[in-house]
Amino acid sequence: MLPLLADGLSLLADGSSTFFFPPEESTFAANVDGLFDFIYWLSAAFFVAIVAVMIYFVLRYHQRAGHVEQPSASHHDILEITWSVIPSILVGFIFFFGFTNYLNMREPPENAYEITVAAKQWSWEFFYPNGASSDELHIPAGRPVKFTLQSADVLHSFYIPAFRIKMDCVPQRYTYSWVVANRATNEDTSDGDAKTNDDHSPYDLFCAEYCGQDHSVMITKVYVHEQGEFDVWVENAANYLEGKSPAEGGQLVFKKKGCTQCHSIDGDNSAKFAGPALNGQWGTERNVIPRGASSPETVVMDDNYVRESVREPNAKVVVGRKPVMPAFTPALLKDDEITALIAYLKSLK
Ligand code: CUA
């Protein structure tokens, strides 16, 4: 009987989109929406029933001339059993489906494809088993994908509304989530109707936990590919510097690693960007405060300064800037990526 009820619950959600959520794009979505809708309509029905009875009582029993007050009833067995048993059954039902769905969403299957999700202030990076990494999430359709979540600094929350999954990224520990995406998306990100998503555009991925100044820009896209297409993508992503000039490669690194969130390349030094603009800076002098020192000193922006600023951003912080840049360890940024980055910075006029 319970599986039958579960089917009924899923049917309550219409299978595409709901009033409250974007279209259902994972195998979890119908269950989540079914239970949500059940609780919602149950609450709505009780609200209407209770208010209706209340209004009826007010009209029927309000004080008026010639009306004699009756003594209060002490108890009524049938009434009391009814109002205890029915809500208990409803609550038990909600608990059962809430808990079983929750357990299912907590336990990734063994054969899942594994992707590491690294959250940091204020960007996402995704690492694939073959060494590829990306700043937008790419996954294959129709098979379980397990996410191992980590944070480099503070609490973030990995949230993909179309899949109905959300999980905290916690510093100093790993958390997990998983999903089976229903169908492939198009590469085209041009905006169709978000409510129906009939053009299959890529899904939004949000940080759902306030994590500092630029929390609101910690947004990226989720692309779902057919397996064959995904294999090609992940292979190319692993060799993304191949066949490119160092400056072209550096431009890709700059975007992929989220540098654009904090550094403009058009001279914009406004508060919108946490770090200084980087165009036209190569070979120029800048005032910095070396770690532990109280007075500024002058350094030239050259290869070694850039390298140090990437690996150990707080070693020399530009005067007037806060020490907010995360350190890019060799695991996050390889040496050849730094070399490409340097070529790119040289090329920025
Ligand atoms: Cu990361 Cu909010």
Residues whose N, C-alpha, C, O or C-beta is under 5 A from the ligand:
A	BS01	CUA	L155 H156 C207 A208 E209 Y210 C211 H215 M218
